[in-house]
Amino acid sequence: MPHPGGHGPGGHYMTEEEKAAQPKITKALVKRVFSYLTPYWKQFVLVLVCIALSSVFGLLPSILTGKIIDEGLIGRDLRLLITYIVASLTVTLLSNLIGVAESYINTWIAQHITFDMRNQMFRHLQKMSQRFFTSNNQGDIITRMTSDISGVESVITNTFKSILSNTITLVFALAAMFQKNWILALLGIAVIPLFVLPTRKAGKTRWTITREAQEANDEVNGILNETLSVSGQLLVKLFGKEDEEYEKYENVNNRMIKLNIKERMAGRWFFVVLNTVTSIGPMLLYLVGGILIMQYNSDLTVGDITVMVALLGKTYMPVNSLLNIQVDWMRSMAMFTRVFEYFDMPVEIENPENPVIPKASTGEVEFSHVNFSYDGERQILKDVSFKLNSGKSIAIVGPSGSGKSTIINLIPRLYDVNSGSVTFDGVDVRELDLAFLRKNVGVVSQETYLFNGTIRDNLQYADPEATEEDMINALKKANIYDFVASQEKGLDTEVGNRGLKLSGGEKQRISIARVLLKDPALLIFDEATSALDSISESKIQEAIEPIIKERTSILIAHRLSTVLAADEILVVKDGEVVERGQHKKLVKAGGVYTELYTTQFNRADTLEDEELRLKEKVASSGYTEGERTWVDPEDPEDPGRLS
Ligand code: ATP
């Protein structure tokens, strides 16, 4: 898509690409654009008045020049001469003062409109679904938010103003010229193409260079973005590509410099041509004016001719701008169209009109014949049904890509089901108050995200009112307090860009502490698939096990120990729940779970250790049989029976 483009003569030409991407300028679009002006119509009227006044005042000195010459100089009247000079200076000053007021009000309006638009856009984007963010390029989203909306601002400050002031100036100047002498006026109009044509040519060259320079600039940014990011820099270092990357950067940088010089120079040549050509017009007026006076005894005066020449000079810029305004207008509309395109994207997940807000949440979840697809084509979940009672826990296991994360995405309504239903606290999530739902569902995701800031900032994100004590408690429960306490700055330790100053295990435990501060009725824990060392792993394990016992939870499990900690196991394959039950039974069933157990969990030898550990836990916690929902009564070896 086009960039706002250079201003001045360079900005007036559309490339083929831009022409192809031309928006359809409909009445509705224009009406919509103007609807942003309506709240500021009073200021806008003021701007119009200012533009008209300053344009007219700007022309008066040219007309007064005629009087200065004819009545003051040639008429040899000193008093009149001084009066006209003072008048001329005064209107010039006035015109400029009004111009200042006009640009203040104009900028004020433009800034307020972009302020409104940016806020509206941010609000709208916040409401967009996860689907939007997973399928749109982040760069594109940011471009619409920043440069496209800035482009809109320049439409108001430049395009609108340019149309108005140029039209007014042109009309007044031509009227004044015709009033003086129609022959010279027509002659003046006839020379206009002489300077319009070179302007077009120079503009074209300049615009091409500008675009090339812009592309080089994008490329430079791309390289910077990739190589100076944390992960990019890591890749460069590990593959020893520093020199190669430097060379790449130097090349593009070099190209950009050359283009920049070329662009500046194109501007210089353009002025040389323009200055020469524009001086032809006045010479013609002097010549024809002289002939009229000398040969045809016209009543034209020297002053009149001077006025005509001055007025002609005043028409150059307006004519040029107006001839090119259509391109500016098109480009502006393209920008508006891009912005509106985002505004018009429907909000997929919305709070229902009459949301149900239960008094308290139990965290109970039920899936009933749920079918789901991300793109409407590939079915990801097929007829998934299960129920999680309050206080219980479920472990979801299955091969990679089987749909485990998808199942949990449906609970806090990151996506809505295609058919079937998901209920939370006995109410369909689509009828629940969204804020209530999201408050009561806590998710520790696989890829934990920490904001750049301190540990305290990150914890308080969950609960801004959390006291020091609350935070320490949560950190203790998440089994990370010792680490935080051992840091020099404690809670005020910086976590770095995206939390990258911390290890994967530390990050995950901090995010467990964060979710504990949120204190949700349902806790969803998406266990990291990435290999953590066994110490980190067991620390997370120690943190998570007591939490699971305390509250309703769903665990996406990749490790046997997590699986064993849950009350029930749900085995998912290709989006279907293929097996369910307790470990002992499933492992013997010889199905998907058995396969997972021997391959993915890859812990055949540690099962005995796990059971031993569990037995010890059961014994020390004084578990009774009744509390263990997953005891297999058929199986005399079930560890749950042995307490
Ligand atoms: P893993 O254990 O590897 O995390 P998973 O069982 O959690 O896998 P899901 O993340 O639920 O699997 O993905 C299930 C399927 O849905 C995959 O085939 C994946 O390609 C697809 N998928 C996941 N997210 C999206 C998305 N945002 N848009 C389209 N398809 C998606």
Boltz pocket constraint, residues with backbone or C-beta under 6 A from the ligand:
constraints:
  - pocket:
      binder: B
      contacts: [[A, 131], [A, 134], [A, 374], [A, 375], [A, 380], [A, 398], [A, 399], [A, 400], [A, 401], [A, 402], [A, 403], [A, 404], [A, 405], [A, 406], [A, 407], [A, 529]]
      max_distance: 6.0
